[in-house]
């Protein structure tokens, strides 16, 4: 199990309390974990799922 997030922050232990990203399945630190509609995503997957701004 990884001890640090891709952003460089330490993943708090025990990591079993953290929910993995719904899209990619990786564990992220609290700063990179984003909850949308009760589903947890990493910030990178959340950005890709966000609606495009209307022109």
Secondary structure as the mmCIF struct_conf table of DSSP 4:
data_model
#
loop_
_struct_conf.conf_type_id
_struct_conf.id
_struct_conf.beg_label_comp_id
_struct_conf.beg_label_asym_id
_struct_conf.beg_label_seq_id
_struct_conf.end_label_comp_id
_struct_conf.end_label_asym_id
_struct_conf.end_label_seq_id
BEND BEND1 UNK A 3 UNK A 3
STRN STRN1 UNK A 4 UNK A 4
TURN_TY1_P TURN_TY1_P1 UNK A 6 UNK A 7
BEND BEND2 UNK A 8 UNK A 8
HELX_LH_PP_P HELX_LH_PP_P1 UNK A 9 UNK A 9
STRN STRN2 UNK A 10 UNK A 10
HELX_LH_PP_P HELX_LH_PP_P2 UNK A 11 UNK A 12
BEND BEND3 UNK A 13 UNK A 13
HELX_LH_PP_P HELX_LH_PP_P3 UNK A 14 UNK A 14
HELX_RH_3T_P HELX_RH_3T_P1 UNK A 15 UNK A 17
BEND BEND4 UNK A 18 UNK A 18
HELX_LH_PP_P HELX_LH_PP_P4 UNK A 19 UNK A 21
TURN_TY1_P TURN_TY1_P2 UNK A 22 UNK A 24
TURN_TY1_P TURN_TY1_P3 UNK A 30 UNK A 32
STRN STRN3 UNK A 33 UNK A 36
TURN_TY1_P TURN_TY1_P4 UNK A 37 UNK A 38
STRN STRN4 UNK A 39 UNK A 42
HELX_RH_AL_P HELX_RH_AL_P1 UNK A 43 UNK A 49
BEND BEND5 UNK A 50 UNK A 50
HELX_LH_PP_P HELX_LH_PP_P5 UNK A 51 UNK A 54
#
